[in-house]
């Protein structure tokens, strides 16, 4: 049994259930609308790392458990009540769950099946693609508590939607619906409830059919676009492109194309 198949108290994990080589991690804390407390964060980091290290997993779907009405409704505010700056600095030591998701070498798709607020919105932002149910609400309401986003929201949200829209959401604490989130670029696709799984897993399946090495390198190159200057990013892309010419997957992909068949990538 791989570590990914270990039982977690606050997570449900499935591999290959909806699509081959696709793992799903569902946060299951319905009594708190999947709010991120210390246990959820610890278990989620462990499960994401396990999925990333599993050769049978090429794509990860991250979602909220069914029946909670939420993807992740935010951080567990009860943990903040008596916490001072020293304790919070210790709790904020990196890598946090957000960096763990962001740094995964495999693609991570957020299946936003309900509200994604505060830390939940930041968790979705750390994923590579965000697909939302039409009834979902998203936002960064930390300002209403006298706080600011602390899980990357001031940085990742700005890169996704631009400074003006990020300022609007962060400074007002306003929640927006999935349609508006799609319009400003916070989510990448929106589906009705009965179509959400088809939209998510059709995309995940199409990714999982590709070379895992090419997936990893493509993800690195795209992320470099918002984290490097243009010239530096172009050089980085070119270097990754050249490195793929040393892989068996590149040979298989070219041969399959020339022979008019589907490639069978081995990750080598």
C-alpha positions, 0 to 999 in steps of 0.5 A, spaced: 500 500 500 502 506 498 502 512 503 497 515 499 492 510 500 493 511 508 487 513 512 487 520 514 482 523 519 480 529 515 481 527 508 478 522 503 483 519 498 482 516 491 486 514 486 484 512 479 476 512 481 474 517 476 480 517 471 486 513 470 492 516 473 488 521 477 488 522 484 483 526 488 484 528 495 477 531 498 477 535 505 472 532 509 470 536 515 463 538 514 462 540 521 466 546 520 465 547 512 472 544 511 475 550 515 483 549 515 485 547 522 492 544 524 490 537 523 487 538 516 493 542 514 498 537 516 494 531 513 493 535 506 501 536 506 502 529 507 497 527 502 499 532 497 507 530 497 505 522 497 501 523 491 507 527 488 511 522 489 507 516 487 509 514 480 501 511 479 499 519 479 500 524 474 494 529 476 491 531 482 484 533 483 483 537 490 476 538 492 472 539 498 468 533 501 461 532 499 455 535 503 459 541 506 457 546 501 464 548 501 471 547 498 474 550 504 470 556 507 477 558 510 482 558 516 479 555 522 478 562 526 478 559 533 485 557 532 487 565 532 483 567 538 488 567 543 494 566 538 500 572 539 505 574 533 510 569 536 505 563 536 503 565 529 510 566 526 511 559 528 505 556 525 506 560 518 513 557 517 514 554 510 513 550 507 505 551 509 500 547 505 499 553 500 507 552 498 506 544 498 500 545 493 504 550 489 511 546 489 508 539 487 511 537 480 504 534 478 499 538 475 494 540 481 486 542 479 482 545 484 475 542 484 471 548 487 465 545 489 462 550 494 465 556 497 472 558 497 474 563 502 480 566 505 485 560 506 480 556 502 481 561 496 488 561 497 489 554 497 485 554 490 490 560 488 496 555 489 493 550 484 494 550 477 487 550 474 481 552 478 474 549 476 468 552 480 461 549 480 456 555 478 453 556 485 460 557 489 462 563 492 470 566 492 473 571 496 478 574 501 474 576 507 480 577 512 479 584 512 473 583 516 477 580 522 482 586 522 487 581 518 490 581 511 490 574 507 496 570 510 497 564 505 499 568 499 493 571 497 496 578 496 501 575 491 498 570 487 491 573 487 494 579 484 498 575 479 491 572 477 487 577 476 491 584 476 492 589 482 486 593 481 481 587 482 486 584 487 485 590 491 478 590 490 477 583 493 482 584 499 480 591 501 473 590 501 472 583 503 467 582 498 465 575 496 464 574 488 460 568 485 463 563 480 461 567 474 464 573 476 470 569 478 471 566 471 470 573 468 476 576 472 480 570 471 480 567 478 477 561 476 478 558 469 472 554 468 465 554 471 460 548 470 453 547 473 453 542 479 451 536 475 456 537 469 462 539 474 465 532 475 465 531 467 469 538 466 474 536 472 475 529 470 475 530 462 481 535 463 485 531 468 484 525 464 487 529 458 493 531 462 494 524 465 495 521 458 501 526 457 508 524 459 509 526 466 516 529 465 513 534 460 508 535 464 513 537 470 517 541 465 511 545 462 508 547 469 515 549 471 516 553 465 509 556 465 510 558 473 516 562 471 512 566 466 510 570 472 516 569 477 522 571 472 523 577 467 522 575 460 529 574 458 530 570 464 524 566 462 525 565 455 532 562 457 529 557 462 524 555 457 529 553 452 533 549 457 527 545 459 525 544 452 532 542 450 533 537 456 526 533 454 530 531 448 534 526 452 528 522 454 525 516 452 518 519 452 520 524 447 522 519 442 515 515 443 511 521 442 515 523 435 514 516 433 507 515 435 506 522 431 509 519 425 506 512 425 499 515 426 498 512 433 497 514 440 503 515 444 504 510 451 508 515 455 512 511 461 515 517 464 522 516 462 
